[in-house]
Amino acid sequence: MLNITTGLTIWCSEAFTLATVLFFAWRHDRQTSAYLMWALGFTVSAVGFALVAAHGFVPEFLSIEVGNGIALLGESAWIAGFCWLDKRKLDWRALFPPLIWFAGVELPWIHESYVNRVILYDLAGAVGATLLASAVRPAEGRREGVRGQLGFVFMALACLCFVSAISMTLLQPSLEDALTYRSYSALGSALLITTAIALTGRLMMERSERRWRAISITDTLTGALNRRGLQDYFELVAGKTTKDAQKIATLLFDLDHFKAINDRYGHQTGDIVLAEFARIGRQFVPRSGAFGRMGGEEFTAFVLVDDQAEAEAIAETIRTNFCRVPLLAGRSLVPATVSVGLAIMPCDTANWDRLVSAADRALYAAKRAGRNCTIVFSEAEAAMATDTPPDPNGGELVPTLDDQIHALRRLGTLSRM
């Protein structure tokens, strides 16, 4: 027969070790408060099982009633930890396991019978494991395969506890047999919990990788994508097309006279202007698109559109909302405007270099046209712009301002405030 006291002692030492590791993990990354709650859960569980293991050395009330209740309270802390991990509100149902125990253990026919106490504890444990399986369910729109595996392990733990309780109820074994059954049931539970711990560690590693990945593709000042992020998302945006005739548009934004804003109002005010424009850009760029900061005062958006008018409407919406009223920065009202270059190509022929190059030329034309306007290079113009051969001196041949404005007015694509 397995020695329960020895098993409980081993588990207590492991639980205290895990609690210490999780506490220092929380000290290192205080944004993940789940670490602290899980550390608390393992600590409470270790204390509870230590009291149970001390049966015969401490009063029976502490060993049986309080010890098992505290051990079940550890499950409640684990449930709360998964809620905190997903930033969900704490569910009071997490307290069901210890409440079930404390509510039933005082009944005389349970308190006086070891078998009935085991049945009650297993039923409370089954409820706790079921709540754990529910707590690790994937959030809406999030795909994390490890969560499904965790849910399966916790449901297996719930089934083990429930089967143990039913078996004890039907068989009504002697005390010696009950101790044997309980030993093997505890061993199975320990193996499943160990598996769950390993899977939780894998879940946290994957979350950390995703978070560092997000940091690497995000502009720290504005919260928008940085150039690397835009390059990564470009292929994703182009791959989302659902119509053969759908096109991808590149909107290239450049804040007008931004150096003058920095010189006059200070760089802190300039940062506020950049952050405000990024907020407006993210607000009006469709979710199927991508918006980010190319560098300095230049921003870019990639959107899927059905025609040129739709792309121009998005560009004009962002431009007009940004320059409608002066921006309040501290005590100063800062007048800020933006010029927009827009290029459109079919998704099947578009690539990053061609689109950005065409949008850059359209932006150049917008600045030459007086700034605070949107100039669009249609499919034909974008193709012509990207196919323009370099000049003999190594520079690029840019169409003259008169030629550009003439063509854009003819197409009805020049919009000004």
Summary of the structure (lengths in Angstrom):
residues: 417
radius of gyration: 32.0
end to end distance: 86.2
largest distance: 100.2
contacts: 1360
relative contact order: 0.06
helix: 65%
strand: 12%
